[in-house]
């Protein structure tokens, strides 16, 4: 699991000071990149990379400018060419946002889906606790 704290910036808010719905996903994009790199992978044009195949998002409570929040990324499972990220945002220990992302490994040169690289797969199972399906 990856966890980090964040203070909601004004640039992430709408004109009413509420955190914009898309800003949550940008924060998790940063964590998704960090996770992929922690698996020994990169984002070079001719490399294997994860692309978002599906997002299932639930906004449970509004956040606003200056709120201190905790973000968590977890990898519960993987298949041959895809894996799941679960994203959670909490404020004062209360869940305010949750999302499940299906990530598919692709050959960035061709766009074709390919198996998860063996080293990345092993780390997701051994280090991250992902269940292989």
N, C-alpha and C positions, 0 to 999 in steps of 0.2 A: 504494500500500500504506500502511496505517496501522499503526503499531507503538507499543506502550507497555509499560513495565515495571510490575510489580505485586508486592506482598508479600502472600501469602495471610493473610487476617485470621482471627481465631478465629471470628467470626460466619459465615464461609464453610465451617466445618468441622463434622464430626459429633462425637459424644462420644469418638471414638477419636483425634481430631486430624487425620483425613483430610479433604481438601477434598471437600465434598458434590458429587455429580454435577450437580445443578442450578445450583450456583454458577458453574460454567464458562460456562453459557449467559447468566447475568445479566451477567457481565463483558463478553461479546460483545454483549449488547443495548445496553450503553452505547456501545460502539464503532460499532454499527450506526446508532444515533441520530446520533452525531457524523459518520459518513460521509454520511448523508442530508442533514444540515444543511450539510456542506461542499459539497454539490451545489447549494446555494441553495434548498433545499426546507425545509418546516416540518412540524410535527405539529399543525396546527390542525384543529378539527372539520370545516370545509368545504374542506379541502385534499386534495391527492393524497398518499397515504402508502403505504409498503411494509408488507405483512403477510407473516409467515412462512408459506409454503405447505408446506414440507417441511424437515426436518432429518435429516441422516445423520451420526451422531456415532460417533467411536471414541475410547475411553479407553485409552491405551497404557500408562501408568504412573501410579501414585498420587502425589498431591501432599499435602503436609501443612502444618500451621500454620507460618507464618514463611518458607516457601519463597519465594525470589525467582524470578519467572518473567517471560518475555517473551510478549506476546500480539501476534498479527499478523492483520490483515484484508486480504484481497486480492479484487479483482473480476475474475475470469478471463473471464467472458462475459455476454452479455445477449441477450434476444430482444425482441419487440415490447412485451409487458406485464410481463416478468419479467427478473430478473437473478440471478446467483449470487454469493454471498459464500463465500470459503474462510477458515476460522478455524483458527489453529494456536497451540498453547501450547508453549513450550520452557522447559526448566530446564537451565541450564549447557550450552546449545547442543544439547540432546537433545530431540527431539519427544516430548511426553507426552500430547498431545490434538490431535485434528483433527476438523473438522466442515465439512460443506458445507450451506449454507442456500440454498433457493430462495425468493426474495422476489418477491412479486407486487404491482404497483402497483394501488391501488384508489382509487376516489372515496370518501372517508371519509363523505360525506353519504348515499351510496346503497349502498355496499359492493360495487359493480360493478367488475370489473377494467377498467383503462383503459391506454392506451399510456404508457410512461415519458415524463415531460415532456422535450421536446426539449433544453433546456439541461442537464438532468441526464444525459440519454443522451450528449450530446456530451462532457461532462466524464468520464464513465465510460470512453468510448472513448479520448479524447485524453490525459487526465491519468492515469487509472487503468490504461490498457492493456487494457481489456476488448475481447474479440473479439465482433463482432456476428454473431449466427446467423440 
